[in-house]
Amino acid sequence: MNIMDSIIVALQALRANLLRSILTMLGIIIGVAAVVAMIAIGRGAETSITSFIQGLGSNVISVSPGSSRFGGVSGGAGSRPTLTLADAQAIRDEVNHVDVVAASSQTMAQLIAGPMNWRSTVTGGSSGIFEAREWELAAGRLFSEADQRGATKVAVIGMTVAENLFPGQNPVGKMMRVNRVPFRIVGVFAEKGSTAFGSDQDDVVYIPLSTAKQRLLGHGRLSGNRVGTITIKVSDAEWMDYVENETRYLLRLRHKLADGEEDDFIIRNLAQILKTSAETTRVLTLFLSAVAGVSLLVGGIGIMNIMLVSVTERTREIGLRMAVGARSRDILNQFLIEALALSLLGGAIGIVLGALISTTVAGLAGWPSVIPLQAVILAFSFAAFIGIFFGLFPAQRASRLDPIEALRHE
């Protein structure tokens, strides 16, 4: 009996007990589906987080004010206005390997254009903020250094703001009011989409920092020379840690902080955050995949049990085959192929099911579904290994039966 004959006989045997074969495959199907889904969901989450952080700009370090304390109660990050325009200038002048340093402050404001209105985040920033954040334009222009010096009432808006205030229109050149202050729209940002955490990156308005201080921020905690954030764009990723350390040292000197005293500012190295997030997601994905892999082992044990039952039920058939010339190797191949067919078919169904699960979950979570080819190959290969490993013992047991004893079996 050649290998093709063994495959045909094995498939006929599985078809003869179709319901039992399907139930036997369930463990493999669930295991493979879980492995594929976990890896795909983890990779999708990692891609979404990476996209969000990269959307803030590559090689970027963000410096924000520290937290205030009143009677032991912390006001939270940013509640203590400790950063100034002079700090941003000092970083620009004294820290090496820095391409751009941009200061900015944010506030929420009501936007009105004709009968339409919308509440959005308004950021007053220095002109370098666009290069640091790597914003791209869909239409119009960015505000310039001349706009900064003249405190011009111009604005660049995100796509969400444009769609809500000027549906079906080109906003460039049109007027809108920001907290009753009229602004001319000079540009519209290209669409960035939502972040991994659901916030809309296109729901933004950027105006010159000088204009924001004169017209919107008033006498609040970010008035005068105070700023809410200093964004630093580093020339190369290899200098990120160096610039972070030098910036911390410089700001501590400028703010006259004693040794042992906590920083009154917070530095966020986005490259480090990206690396940490990716590592965390990767470890969690591997852990969940390993847990899912246990289902494959359970499925393999199920295959072995069913194959042992099958050997017992078909002992007389095995004896008859041996009596008409089948060799032990033919019997071994037949039962091994049956076990392998169960695991491979279960693996194929599991891959499709896992892809459907990951796509559904990713769609609900709002991040992309990424199914790596390596995950499919790994899951399918492991399913094949399970079939061979757990099918080998029943197959060997069948091949070693004594033909005469097997024919006497009732």
C-alpha positions in Angstrom: 0.0 0.0 0.0 1.5 3.3 -1.1 1.2 6.6 0.7 -1.7 7.8 -1.4 -3.7 4.6 -0.6 -3.0 5.2 3.1 -4.3 8.8 2.8 -7.5 7.7 1.0 -8.2 4.9 3.6 -7.5 7.3 6.5 -9.8 10.0 5.1 -12.5 7.4 4.5 -12.3 6.2 8.1 -12.6 9.8 9.3 -15.6 10.4 7.1 -17.3 7.2 8.4 -17.3 8.7 11.9 -17.8 12.4 10.9 -19.4 13.6 14.1 -16.7 12.1 16.2 -14.0 13.5 14.0 -15.5 17.0 14.3 -15.7 16.8 18.1 -12.1 15.5 18.2 -11.0 18.5 16.1 -12.6 21.0 18.5 -9.6 21.2 20.8 -7.3 21.9 17.9 -9.7 24.4 16.4 -10.1 26.3 19.7 -6.3 26.2 20.4 -5.2 27.4 16.9 -8.0 30.1 16.8 -6.9 31.4 20.3 -3.2 31.5 19.3 -3.9 33.3 16.0 -6.4 35.7 17.6 -4.1 36.6 20.5 -1.1 37.3 18.3 -3.1 39.3 15.8 -4.9 41.4 18.5 -1.6 42.0 20.3 0.1 43.0 17.0 -2.8 45.3 16.1 -2.7 47.0 19.5 1.1 47.4 19.2 0.7 48.9 15.7 -2.0 51.3 17.0 0.0 52.5 19.9 3.1 52.9 17.7 1.1 54.9 15.2 -0.3 57.2 18.0 3.1 57.9 19.5 4.7 58.4 16.1 1.8 60.8 15.3 3.2 63.0 18.0 6.4 63.3 16.0 9.5 61.2 15.7 12.5 61.8 18.0 10.4 64.0 20.2 10.8 64.8 23.9 8.0 66.6 25.7 8.4 68.7 28.8 5.4 69.6 30.9 4.9 71.4 34.2 5.0 69.4 37.4 2.2 68.9 40.0 1.2 71.3 42.8 0.5 70.2 46.3 -1.9 71.8 48.8 -2.1 70.3 52.3 -0.8 67.0 51.0 -3.3 66.9 48.1 -1.7 66.7 44.7 -3.2 68.8 41.9 -2.0 66.4 39.2 0.5 66.7 36.4 0.6 70.2 34.8 -1.2 71.9 37.7 2.0 73.8 38.7 3.0 76.3 36.0 6.8 76.0 36.1 7.9 76.3 32.5 8.5 79.6 30.7 9.4 80.9 27.2 12.9 81.5 28.6 13.3 77.8 29.5 12.5 76.9 25.9 15.0 79.5 24.6 17.7 78.1 27.0 17.1 74.6 25.8 17.4 75.8 22.2 20.6 77.7 22.9 22.4 75.3 25.3 21.5 71.7 24.5 23.2 70.1 21.6 21.7 67.8 19.0 18.4 69.6 19.1 16.7 70.6 15.8 13.5 72.3 17.1 12.3 73.6 20.4 8.7 74.7 20.4 6.6 76.2 23.3 2.8 75.7 23.5 -0.2 76.1 25.7 -3.6 74.6 25.4 -7.2 75.6 26.3 -10.7 74.4 25.5 -12.8 76.9 23.5 -16.1 77.2 21.7 -15.7 77.7 18.0 -18.4 79.5 16.0 -18.7 79.9 12.2 -22.1 81.3 11.0 -24.8 79.0 12.4 -22.4 76.2 13.2 -20.5 75.8 16.5 -18.1 73.2 17.9 -16.0 72.8 21.1 -12.4 71.9 20.5 -8.9 72.0 21.9 -7.1 75.2 20.9 -3.3 75.2 21.0 -1.2 78.3 21.0 2.2 77.3 19.7 5.4 78.8 18.4 6.0 78.3 14.7 8.3 75.3 15.3 5.5 73.2 16.7 4.5 72.1 13.2 8.0 70.7 12.4 8.3 69.1 15.8 4.9 67.4 15.5 5.3 66.7 11.8 1.9 68.1 10.9 1.1 67.9 7.2 -1.3 70.3 5.4 -4.3 69.3 3.3 -4.9 72.9 2.2 -3.7 76.5 2.8 -0.6 77.4 4.8 0.8 77.3 8.4 1.2 80.4 10.4 4.7 82.0 10.3 7.2 83.7 12.5 5.8 87.0 11.3 2.3 85.9 12.6 4.0 85.2 15.9 5.6 88.6 16.2 2.5 90.4 15.2 0.1 88.3 17.3 -2.0 87.8 14.2 -5.4 86.3 14.6 -4.9 83.3 12.2 -5.6 79.7 12.7 -4.9 76.2 11.3 -7.6 73.7 12.0 -7.9 69.9 11.9 -10.2 68.0 9.6 -12.8 67.3 12.3 -13.2 71.0 13.1 -13.4 71.8 9.3 -16.2 69.2 8.8 -18.2 70.4 11.7 -17.9 74.2 11.1 -17.7 74.2 7.3 -19.4 71.0 6.0 -18.8 70.5 2.3 -16.8 73.7 2.1 -13.1 74.8 1.8 -12.5 76.6 5.2 -9.3 78.4 4.0 -9.8 82.1 4.0 -13.1 81.9 6.0 -13.6 83.4 9.5 -14.5 81.7 12.8 -14.8 83.0 16.3 -12.8 81.4 19.1 -14.4 82.4 22.4 -15.9 85.4 20.5 -12.5 86.4 19.2 -12.5 86.4 15.3 -9.8 84.3 13.6 -9.1 83.8 9.9 -8.5 80.2 8.9 -5.3 80.0 6.8 -4.8 76.2 6.7 -6.3 72.8 7.2 -4.3 69.8 8.6 -4.2 66.5 6.7 -6.2 63.8 8.5 -4.4 61.8 11.2 -7.4 59.8 12.6 -8.0 58.5 16.1 -5.5 57.4 18.6 -5.3 53.9 20.2 -7.1 55.5 23.2 -10.0 56.8 21.1 -9.1 60.5 21.1 -9.5 62.4 17.8 -6.2 63.9 16.6 -8.0 65.9 14.0 -10.2 67.8 16.5 -7.6 70.6 17.0 -7.0 74.3 16.3 -3.6 75.8 16.3 -3.0 79.6 16.6 0.2 81.6 17.3 1.3 81.4 20.9 1.5 85.2 21.2 -2.1 85.5 20.0 -3.2 82.9 22.5 -1.6 84.8 25.3 -3.1 88.1 24.4 -6.6 87.0 23.3 -7.5 83.7 25.0 -5.4 82.8 28.0 -6.0 86.1 29.8 -4.7 86.3 33.4 -4.7 82.5 34.0 -1.8 80.3 35.2 -0.4 80.2 31.6 -0.4 83.9 31.1 2.7 86.0 30.7 5.8 84.0 30.0 4.4 80.7 31.3 3.8 77.9 28.9 2.1 74.5 29.1 4.5 72.3 27.1 7.9 72.5 25.6 8.4 70.1 22.6 11.9 69.2 21.6 12.7 67.5 18.3 16.0 65.7 18.5 18.3 65.5 15.4 18.7 61.7 15.7 17.2 58.9 17.7 20.6 58.0 19.2 20.8 61.3 21.0 17.4 61.0 22.7 18.7 59.9 26.1 21.5 62.5 26.0 19.1 65.4 25.2 16.7 64.2 27.9 19.4 64.1 30.6 20.9 67.5 29.5 17.4 69.1 29.4 16.7 67.8 32.9 20.0 69.1 34.2 19.5 72.5 32.6 16.0 73.0 33.9 17.0 72.0 37.4 19.7 74.7 37.3 17.3 77.3 36.0 14.6 76.4 38.5 17.2 76.4 41.3 16.3 72.9 42.6 18.5 71.6 45.3 20.0 68.1 45.2 17.5 65.6 46.3 14.6 67.9 45.5 12.0 66.5 43.1 11.8 67.9 39.6 9.1 70.5 39.2 8.6 69.4 35.6 7.9 66.1 33.8 10.0 64.9 30.8 8.5 62.3 28.5 10.8 60.6 26.0 8.4 59.4 23.4 10.9 57.0 21.9 11.3 55.3 25.3 7.6 55.2 25.8 7.2 53.6 22.4 9.9 51.0 23.2 8.3 50.2 26.6 4.8 50.0 25.2 6.0 47.7 22.4 7.9 45.4 24.8 4.9 45.3 27.2 2.5 44.4 24.5 4.9 41.8 23.1 5.3 40.1 26.4 1.6 40.1 27.1 0.9 38.7 23.7 3.4 35.9 24.2 2.0 35.1 27.6 -1.6 34.9 26.2 -0.4 32.9 23.3 1.3 30.4 25.6 -1.9 30.1 27.6 -3.8 29.5 24.4 -1.3 26.9 23.4 -2.5 24.8 26.3 -5.7 24.3 24.4 -3.6 22.7 21.6 -2.1 20.3 24.1 -5.6 19.4 25.3 -6.7 19.0 21.7 -3.7 16.7 21.1 -4.6 14.5 24.1 -8.2 14.3 22.8 -6.8 13.1 19.4 -4.7 10.4 21.1 -7.7 9.2 23.2 -10.0 9.0 20.2 -7.3 7.3 18.1 -6.8 4.7 20.9 -10.6 4.1 20.9 -10.5 3.8 17.1 -7.7 1.2 17.3 -9.7 -0.9 19.7 -12.9 -0.6 17.6 -11.1 -1.6 14.4 -8.8 -4.3 15.8 -10.5 -7.0 13.6 -10.2 -4.7 10.5 -6.5 -4.3 11.2 -6.1 -8.0 11.5 -7.9 -8.6 8.2 -5.7 -6.0 6.5 -2.6 -7.7 7.8 -3.9 -11.1 6.7 -4.2 -9.9 3.1 -0.7 -8.5 2.9 -0.7 -5.1 4.7 2.6 -4.5 6.5 3.0 -2.9 10.0 4.3 0.2 8.3 1.1 0.5 6.2 -1.0 0.3 9.4 1.2 2.8 11.1 0.9 5.2 8.2 -2.9 4.9 8.1 -3.5 5.8 11.7 -0.8 8.4 11.8 -2.3 10.1 8.7 -5.7 10.0 10.4 -4.3 11.8 13.4 -2.4 14.3 11.2 -5.5 14.9 9.0 -7.6 15.7 12.2 -5.0 18.2 13.5 -4.3 19.9 10.1 -8.0 20.3 9.3 -8.7 21.6 12.8 -5.7 23.9 12.4 -7.0 25.3 9.1 -10.5 25.9 10.6 -8.9 27.4 13.6 -6.8 29.9 11.6 -10.0 31.1 9.8 -11.8 31.4 13.1 -8.9 33.2 14.7 -8.8 35.7 11.9 -12.5 36.4 12.2 -12.2 36.9 16.0 -9.2 39.2 15.7 -10.9 41.3 13.0 -14.0 41.6 15.1 -12.2 42.6 18.3 -9.9 45.0 16.4 -12.9 46.6 14.7 -14.7 47.1 18.1 -11.5 48.5 19.7 -10.8 50.8 16.8 -7.3 49.5 15.9 -6.1 47.7 12.8 -6.2 43.9 12.6 -2.7 42.6 11.9 -2.3 38.9 11.3 1.4 38.1 10.8 2.2 35.3 8.4 4.6 33.9 11.0 1.6 33.5 13.4 -0.3 31.5 10.8 2.7 29.3 10.0 3.5 28.8 13.7 0.0 27.8 14.6 -0.4 25.5 11.6 3.0 23.9 12.2 2.3 23.4 15.9 -1.0 21.8 15.0 0.8 19.4 12.7 3.3 18.6 15.4 0.5 17.9 17.9 -1.1 15.5 15.4 2.1 13.6 14.8 3.2 13.5 18.5 -0.1 12.4 19.9 -1.1 10.2 17.0 2.2 8.2 17.1 1.4 6.1 20.1 -2.0 4.9 18.9 -0.5 4.3 15.4 2.4 2.2 16.8 -0.1 0.2 19.0 -2.2 -0.6 15.9 0.9 -1.6 13.8 2.1 -4.0 16.5 -1.0 -6.0 16.8 -0.7 -9.7 16.1 -2.8 -10.5 13.0 -4.2 -13.8 14.4 -5.2 -12.2 17.7 -6.6 -9.3 15.9 -8.8 -11.5 13.7 -10.2 -13.3 16.8 -11.2 -9.9 18.4 -14.9 -9.5 18.8 
